[in-house]
């Protein structure tokens, strides 16, 4: 108890001393980075990203509830280097091993606010290894706008952050002083060796990282309590964001589906509107049999965006008519029917799979597939995220 009191007292005295040095700063919670290249000060977004800020503050002051006993009471970031530096990109620190693999011994869930973005230089954000629950002690500071690292797409949709090669980094602050220091760090000479790429040849050290509290709200921010109470709620908040966005997507899809039906009102054949949001117009009734679930069937198709732009086809004549024909692709056998198992295990996007399982051999159909039954919030090749798609599908034969 005496040790904890002494640590708290020292932290308080140091923070008060730093606070006196920054009388021009408005009320808020700040982090002062005293480095071997100079001093930077970041404002921490403790109101919009309370858990992520609590994690950072708890580490900086040695009060984090997830720290091992051997690390408690010690300022975690003091003496740690910026181990990864990339000019015109960012500087990264927070790894006690300086290898890029180190941590404080725990991981926590991502926290996102749609108003926070990597939209300028000096943004303070969490480094992670991908996925929603891989944040720890490592952080980075941007040198340029890097909106591709945001968890939200331009239209406000939350990315599928657990998908491979998908960047979703929680923003939790920004530099208000010392952008030139960030720039000088990003310009240091770095290793070109593959095993230590982008590691400074001469260590750039955080000599001391001090948390500064100005104003009653910042002084009342209890980092250990906030992390303990609110971090377990983060997965639920992500699910709430997803649910709300799915509802919005379904409303938009209804409008798009109505436009699809009106645009194809002259087509003769059954119109099937699925409860899922898929709409299917049978354009040709075949004379073939209904395949069994154990059968593999051959499929021809052409995929279009809502504006009529072709992005894929197995039909050579369709590619030529739309100006996308590729002779080399043709030589490599690109334009031909492909086969899939005629059951729900078929490796196809959900809307396409639902449609083709309603077809018999010889049937043709024009199908509207809403984005959430297509590729959703993940871009796929030429298909942007959140794209509604239209397919012409023909069930050719049983393999």
Secondary structure, DSSP 4 states (H G I P E B T S, - for coil): -HHHHHHHHHHHHHHHHHHHHTTTSPSEEEEEEEETTEEEEEEE-TTTSHHHHHHHHHHHHT--TTS-TTTTTS-TTTT-BEEEEETTTEEEE--TTSSSS--SS--B-----TT----STTEEEEEESSSTT-EEEEEEEESS--GGGSSB-TTSPBP-TTSTT-----EEEEEEE-HHHHHHHHTS-B--SGGGTT-BSS--BEEEEEEEEESHHHHT--HHHHHHHHGGGHHHHHHHHHHHHHHHHHHHHHHHHHHHHHHTTT--S-EEE-TTS-EEEEEE---SPPPPTT-EEEEEEEEEETTS-EEEES-HHHHHHTT---HHHHHTT-SS-EEEESSTTSSS-HHHHHHHTTPPTT-EEEEEE-GGGTTTTS-BTTB-TT--EEEEEEEEEE-
